[in-house]
Amino acid sequence: MSSGKWYWECELDTLGQSGVNREFVGVVGPSWEIDSGSDGTSFPQVSGNNGYAITTKGEKISGNTTASYGSAMSAGDIVGVALDLDNGKIWFSINGTYPNSGDPAAGSAEAYSSLSGVFQPAFAADYGTGNSTLIANFGQKAFNTAAPSGFKALSTSNLDYSI
């Protein structure tokens, strides 16, 4: 995606090791890669391609920088991602609530701004002890929380394939 306003959700079905940032839900640029030795403390940027995510520990993360953002999550919680590439902003919700009074429909209190370029959804599951299962919903079934006004489900029926 390089333009438009998109929404999708991710159910945290099972979480392996609690209290660590090993599960991420967000977006990455086309050349992004995770650092398997980071112990969940970084969301590296490769060749200028940014990654923006929320972690199950309740932090937002980009590159090696984390900041408090919401509360820690548990199995069964639903993370919503509202991505506005027309205005370069992203929001994350936890069970339908946007931290810091975020409001994607109004374009206010975003998690990150100044996003530009091409992005794709990104998910990372626990690679330490235990197993994690994350279930993505791009609109193939009803969302847990309705997409914000003006945002479309990231489904094939809403994508433009023209070249």
N, C-alpha and C positions, 0 to 999 in steps of 0.2 A: 504494500500500500504506500502511496506517496501523496495522496490527497483524500479528502472526504472525512466523514465522521462515522466511526465504527464502534461497535459494542460487542463483547462476548463475555462469557463467564467460564469459570473453572471451579469444579467441585473438588474440595480436598477430601477425597474418599477415605484414604488412610494415610497417616503420617508416621514415618519411621522413628527417628530419634528426635525427641522434643527439646526445645530450648536452643536450637541451632538454626542458622540461616541456610538450610540445605534445600528448601523448596522455594522456588521463585515462580511468579506469574507476571508476565509483562510483554515487552516488545524488544526486538533487537534489529540491528542493521544486517545487511546481507552477508557481511564477513565476520560476524560476531562468533566468538567461541568461549566456552566456559573453561576456567582454569581448574582442572581436576585436583590440584594440590592446594587449592585456596581454603579448604575447610569451610566453605560457604561464606567467606568474608569479603569476596570481591565479585564483581560483575564486570569483567574486563572489556575494554574497548580495543578493537583491532582495526587498524588502518582508518581511524576516525569514525568508525561505525559504532554508534552508541547503543547501549542497552539500558532500559528503564524498567524497574520491576518493584513489586512488593514482595516481602518475604513472610513466611509463616510466623516469624518472630515479632512481626508488627513493625517492620522497618521498611522504608523505601530505600532503594539502592540504585546507584549508577556508578560505573567504574569501581573504584575502591572506596567510595563515599556512601555511608549509610546515615540515615537520620530517623528518628522516631516518627512513626506514622501509623496511628491506629493502635490496636491491641493485638496481642499474640493470638494466633488462630488455632483451632482444633479440627480434628477430623469431622467432616460433615459441613464445615463452613463453605460458603460460596464467595469466591472473589470475582468481582466484576471489573472489566477493563473498558474504559471509555476513552477512545483515542480520537482526537480532533487534529488531523493533519492540515486542515485549512488554516488553523490558527496556532499550530505547533504546541499543543497541550495534551497531557494525559492525566487521567484520574483513575484511582483504584477504589472499589467499594468492598466492604466486608459485610456480607449478609444484607446488602441493600443500603448500607450506610457509608457515605463518603467521609473519611476523616477530615478534620479541620473545617467542617461545614462546606466541603467541596460541592460544587454544583455545575456539572458539565453542561446542562441545558442553558445556564446563564453564563457559562464560560469563566466561572470564578473559583478561586481557592484550589487550583490544580496541584497535583503532586509535583509535576515538572512542566516547564515551558521551554520555548526556543527549540523544539524538536523540528528537524528538517531532514529530508532525504527519504529513503525507502525503508520501510519497517515490515517485520513479520511477527506474528505471535510467538512467544517463547515460554517454555515451561521447563523447569528443572525439578527432578524428584530426588529424594534422599539417596546418596551414594555411600553413606556410612553404615552404621548398624541399623537394622530394621529395614522395612520396605515401605515405600510410599506409592500411592496411586492417585493421580490427578486425572479428572475427567473433564475434557473441554466441551463446551457447548457453544457452537458458532451460529446457533439459530435452528439447528436440526430438530430441536424440541423447544417447548415453551421455556423462556428464561425464568429464573427464580424471581428476579426483579425486572420490571419493564425497562427496556433501553431508554436512556434519557431522550427527551424531545429533540428531534433533529438528527439523531444517531441511528444508523442502520445496523442490522445484524451482519456480521462478517460471514455471509453465506454466498454460495455461487450465484444465487438468484439476484444478488445485489452488486455483483462485480461486473465491471465493464471489460470485455475481452477485446475491444477494438484496438487495432495497432495503427 
